[in-house]
Amino acid sequence: MAPWNDTRGRFAPLKATVFGALFIPAAWLLAGFLARTLGPRPLTEIVHESGDWAIRLLFVTLAITPLRQILGWPGLVAVRRMTGVAALAYVCLHLFAYVADVSFDIGKAASEIWLRSYLTIGFAALLALIPLGITSTNGLMRRLGGKRWRRLHQASYAIAIVAIVHFFWQSKLDIREPVIMAGLYLWLMAFRLLPKAAQRGGAMLASMAVFAVAAAVLTAFIEAFYYNLRVGAPLLRVLEANLGFDNGASAAWIVLAIAAGAVALGALRAAAAAVQRARTASRVFVPAPVRRA
């Protein structure tokens, strides 16, 4: 079955759009490599960019289940496996580009991965993703059974933590994006802590709005503690900087904007659906007059 078709073999615009979009970062990197616009060390740039996109796509995959409930968009689940497999593909490109960057010296690459802790945990995340990618086919889903398949793929929660740590470690002082991902991870996991019965409706939206604020606050503290431990920056100074916009929106504000924005869209969708139901219920159907013989 083509990846742009639904389960009945019909063309699905959403799947086709997402499938095409997943190739854009790789196409941009290939074009930059061929045009020699990736800087003096193009392979190093590909290593960094492919790794960043792998983590971003992993987070998109984790976000699909909460967002389909928050936005009331059940069809969103159709692209979850696709984005997960794409995350694995970009991780593989990440590793391939790294090996190419050391002139395909497998021994050197292996020793670097073994000796450098941030490379070790990144490689561990790759190994953990492989079983998830292999079992993403319909046939293996049926063989494993729904319960075992879901249990196996819940490993992606732990893999995301490892990926965040790897991202923090290799980013050194430029930790803006890893901090944002850490905050969003907390928000996405908060949804999964809700009881199944509470993962829908107005109560769910209210809970996720509260979680959005909590995730933003924790994001600010994560960033403050990181800089305090890394360079000795005063905690209060960093927290104060997070409240301002002198250097643009801080990671905490971005997490709040993304999470609260999703909740707001969900609330608008729910309100529109309620209005539509009320209109439907208020319609009065007047029977046609009976003609006399």
C-alpha positions as CSV (number, residue, x, y, z in Angstrom):
1,M,0.0,0.0,0.0
2,A,1.4,3.4,-1.0
3,P,2.2,5.6,2.0
4,W,-0.1,8.4,0.7
5,N,-3.2,6.1,0.7
6,D,-5.5,5.3,3.6
7,T,-6.3,1.8,4.8
8,R,-8.8,1.3,2.0
9,G,-6.3,2.2,-0.7
10,R,-7.8,5.7,-1.4
11,F,-5.7,8.8,-1.8
12,A,-5.3,10.6,1.6
13,P,-4.4,14.3,1.3
14,L,-3.0,14.5,4.9
15,K,-0.8,11.5,4.5
16,A,0.4,12.7,1.1
17,T,1.2,16.1,2.5
18,V,3.1,14.8,5.5
19,F,4.9,12.2,3.4
20,G,6.2,14.9,1.1
21,A,7.1,17.2,3.9
22,L,9.3,14.6,5.6
23,F,11.7,14.7,2.7
24,I,12.2,18.4,2.7
25,P,15.0,18.6,5.4
26,A,16.9,15.8,3.6
27,A,16.4,17.5,0.2
28,W,17.6,20.8,1.6
29,L,20.8,19.1,3.0
30,L,21.4,17.3,-0.3
31,A,21.0,20.5,-2.3
32,G,23.3,22.4,0.1
33,F,25.9,19.7,-0.1
34,L,25.8,19.6,-3.9
35,A,25.8,23.5,-4.1
36,R,28.6,23.7,-1.5
37,T,26.6,26.1,0.7
38,L,26.8,24.1,4.0
39,G,30.0,25.9,5.1
40,P,33.6,24.7,5.3
41,R,32.7,21.3,6.9
42,P,29.5,20.2,5.0
43,L,29.4,16.7,6.5
44,T,29.6,18.1,10.0
45,E,26.7,20.4,9.2
46,I,24.7,17.4,7.9
47,V,25.5,15.5,11.1
48,H,24.1,18.3,13.2
49,E,21.1,19.1,11.1
50,S,20.0,15.4,10.5
51,G,20.3,14.8,14.3
52,D,18.2,17.8,15.1
53,W,15.5,16.7,12.6
54,A,15.5,13.2,14.0
55,I,14.7,14.6,17.5
56,R,12.1,17.0,16.2
57,L,10.3,14.2,14.3
58,L,10.5,12.0,17.3
59,F,8.7,14.7,19.3
60,V,6.2,15.2,16.5
61,T,5.4,11.5,16.8
62,L,5.0,11.8,20.6
63,A,2.7,14.8,20.1
64,I,0.2,13.2,17.7
65,T,-1.8,11.3,20.3
66,P,-2.3,14.3,22.6
67,L,-3.0,16.6,19.7
68,R,-5.6,14.4,18.1
69,Q,-7.6,14.5,21.4
70,I,-6.9,18.2,22.1
71,L,-7.8,19.3,18.6
72,G,-10.5,16.8,18.0
73,W,-8.7,15.5,14.9
74,P,-8.9,11.6,14.9
75,G,-7.4,11.4,11.4
76,L,-4.1,12.8,12.7
77,V,-3.2,9.3,14.0
78,A,-2.8,8.2,10.4
79,V,0.6,9.9,10.1
80,R,2.0,8.8,13.5
81,R,3.9,5.7,12.2
82,M,5.1,7.6,9.2
83,T,6.7,10.4,11.3
84,G,8.2,7.8,13.7
85,V,9.9,5.9,10.8
86,A,11.1,9.2,9.4
87,A,12.7,10.0,12.8
88,L,14.6,6.7,12.6
89,A,15.6,7.4,9.0
90,Y,17.1,10.8,10.0
91,V,18.9,9.1,12.9
92,C,20.5,6.7,10.4
93,L,21.5,9.6,8.2
94,H,23.0,11.3,11.3
95,L,25.1,8.2,12.0
96,F,26.1,7.7,8.3
97,A,27.1,11.4,8.0
98,Y,29.2,11.1,11.1
99,V,31.0,8.0,9.8
100,A,31.5,9.8,6.4
101,D,32.9,12.8,8.3
102,V,35.7,10.6,9.7
103,S,36.5,9.3,6.2
104,F,34.6,6.0,6.8
105,D,37.1,5.0,9.5
106,I,34.8,2.5,11.3
107,G,37.4,1.9,14.1
108,K,37.7,5.6,14.8
109,A,34.0,6.2,14.7
110,A,33.4,3.2,17.1
111,S,36.1,4.4,19.5
112,E,34.7,8.0,19.5
113,I,31.2,6.6,20.2
114,W,32.5,4.5,23.0
115,L,34.7,7.2,24.6
116,R,32.5,10.2,24.3
117,S,29.5,9.9,26.6
118,Y,27.1,12.1,24.6
119,L,27.9,10.0,21.5
120,T,27.3,6.8,23.5
121,I,23.8,7.8,24.6
122,G,23.0,9.0,21.1
123,F,24.0,5.7,19.7
124,A,21.9,3.9,22.4
125,A,18.9,6.0,21.3
126,L,19.5,4.8,17.7
127,L,19.7,1.2,18.7
128,A,16.5,1.5,20.8
129,L,14.6,3.1,17.8
130,I,15.4,0.3,15.4
131,P,13.0,-2.3,16.9
132,L,10.2,0.4,16.8
133,G,10.9,1.1,13.2
134,I,11.0,-2.6,12.3
135,T,7.7,-3.3,14.0
136,S,5.9,-0.4,12.3
137,T,4.4,-2.5,9.6
138,N,0.8,-3.7,9.6
139,G,1.9,-7.4,9.5
140,L,4.1,-7.2,12.6
141,M,1.5,-5.2,14.4
142,R,-0.9,-8.1,13.9
143,R,1.7,-10.6,14.9
144,L,2.6,-8.8,18.1
145,G,-1.0,-8.0,19.0
146,G,-2.2,-4.6,20.0
147,K,-1.3,-4.7,23.6
148,R,2.3,-6.0,23.1
149,W,2.8,-3.6,20.2
150,R,1.7,-0.6,22.3
151,R,3.9,-1.7,25.2
152,L,6.9,-2.0,22.9
153,H,6.3,1.4,21.4
154,Q,5.9,3.1,24.7
155,A,9.7,2.8,24.8
156,S,9.7,5.9,22.7
157,Y,9.0,7.9,26.0
158,A,12.3,6.8,27.4
159,I,14.1,7.2,24.1
160,A,12.9,10.8,24.0
161,I,14.5,11.5,27.3
162,V,17.8,10.0,26.1
163,A,17.5,12.1,22.9
164,I,17.0,15.3,25.0
165,V,20.1,14.5,27.1
166,H,22.1,13.9,24.0
167,F,20.8,17.2,22.5
168,F,21.7,19.1,25.7
169,W,25.2,17.5,25.9
170,Q,26.2,18.2,22.3
171,S,24.7,21.7,22.2
172,K,27.0,22.9,25.0
173,L,25.9,26.6,25.7
174,D,23.4,27.0,22.9
175,I,20.7,25.0,24.6
176,R,17.6,27.0,23.5
177,E,16.0,24.2,21.4
178,P,16.8,21.3,23.9
179,V,15.3,23.3,26.7
180,I,12.1,23.9,24.6
181,M,11.9,20.2,23.9
182,A,12.4,19.3,27.5
183,G,9.5,21.6,28.4
184,L,7.2,20.2,25.7
185,Y,8.1,16.7,26.7
186,L,6.8,17.4,30.2
187,W,3.6,18.8,28.8
188,L,3.1,15.8,26.4
189,M,3.8,13.3,29.2
190,A,1.3,15.1,31.5
191,F,-1.5,14.3,29.0
192,R,-0.6,10.6,29.3
193,L,-0.8,10.8,33.1
194,L,-4.5,11.7,32.8
195,P,-7.0,8.9,33.3
196,K,-8.3,7.6,30.0
197,A,-11.8,8.9,30.8
198,A,-10.3,12.4,31.4
199,Q,-8.4,12.5,28.0
200,R,-11.4,14.2,26.2
201,G,-13.8,17.0,26.7
202,G,-13.7,20.3,28.6
203,A,-12.0,18.8,31.6
204,M,-9.1,17.6,29.5
205,L,-8.7,21.0,27.9
206,A,-8.7,22.7,31.3
207,S,-6.1,20.2,32.6
208,M,-3.9,20.7,29.6
209,A,-4.1,24.5,30.0
210,V,-2.9,24.1,33.6
211,F,-0.2,21.7,32.5
212,A,0.9,24.3,29.9
213,V,1.6,26.9,32.6
214,A,3.3,24.3,34.8
215,A,5.5,23.1,31.8
216,A,6.5,26.7,31.1
217,V,7.5,27.3,34.7
218,L,9.5,24.1,34.8
219,T,11.2,25.0,31.5
220,A,12.4,28.3,33.1
221,F,13.8,26.3,36.0
222,I,15.5,23.7,33.8
223,E,17.3,26.5,31.9
224,A,18.3,28.3,35.1
225,F,19.6,25.2,36.7
226,Y,21.5,24.2,33.6
227,Y,23.3,27.6,33.3
228,N,23.9,27.6,37.1
229,L,25.6,24.1,36.9
230,R,27.4,24.8,33.7
231,V,28.8,28.3,34.1
232,G,27.8,29.3,37.6
233,A,25.1,31.8,36.5
234,P,22.9,33.0,39.4
235,L,19.5,31.2,39.3
236,L,17.5,34.3,40.0
237,R,19.3,36.2,37.2
238,V,18.4,33.5,34.6
239,L,14.8,33.2,35.9
240,E,14.5,37.0,35.6
241,A,15.9,36.9,32.1
242,N,13.3,34.3,31.2
243,L,10.5,36.7,32.0
244,G,11.7,39.4,29.7
245,F,12.0,39.8,25.9
246,D,15.3,41.6,25.6
247,N,16.8,38.7,23.7
248,G,13.6,37.5,22.1
249,A,11.1,35.1,23.6
250,S,12.7,32.8,26.1
251,A,12.3,29.0,26.0
252,A,9.7,29.1,28.7
253,W,7.5,31.6,26.8
254,I,7.8,29.5,23.6
255,V,6.7,26.3,25.5
256,L,3.8,28.3,26.9
257,A,2.8,29.7,23.5
258,I,2.9,26.3,21.8
259,A,1.1,24.4,24.5
260,A,-1.5,27.1,25.3
261,G,-2.0,27.7,21.6
262,A,-2.9,24.0,21.0
263,V,-5.4,24.1,23.9
264,A,-6.9,27.3,22.5
265,L,-7.4,25.7,19.1
266,G,-9.0,22.7,20.8
267,A,-11.3,25.0,22.7
268,L,-12.3,26.8,19.6
269,R,-12.9,23.5,17.8
270,A,-15.1,22.3,20.7
271,A,-17.1,25.5,20.8
272,A,-17.7,25.3,17.0
273,A,-18.8,21.7,17.3
274,A,-21.2,22.7,20.2
275,V,-22.7,25.5,18.1
276,Q,-23.2,23.1,15.2
277,R,-24.9,20.6,17.4
278,A,-27.2,23.2,18.8
279,R,-28.2,24.4,15.4
280,T,-28.9,20.9,14.3
281,A,-31.0,20.2,17.4
282,S,-33.0,23.5,16.9
283,R,-34.1,22.8,13.4
284,V,-37.9,22.3,13.1
285,F,-39.0,20.0,10.3
286,V,-42.4,21.0,9.1
287,P,-44.2,18.1,7.4
288,A,-45.5,18.7,3.9
289,P,-49.2,19.4,3.7
290,V,-51.3,16.3,2.9
291,R,-53.1,16.6,-0.4
292,R,-56.8,15.8,-0.4
293,A,-58.0,13.3,-3.0
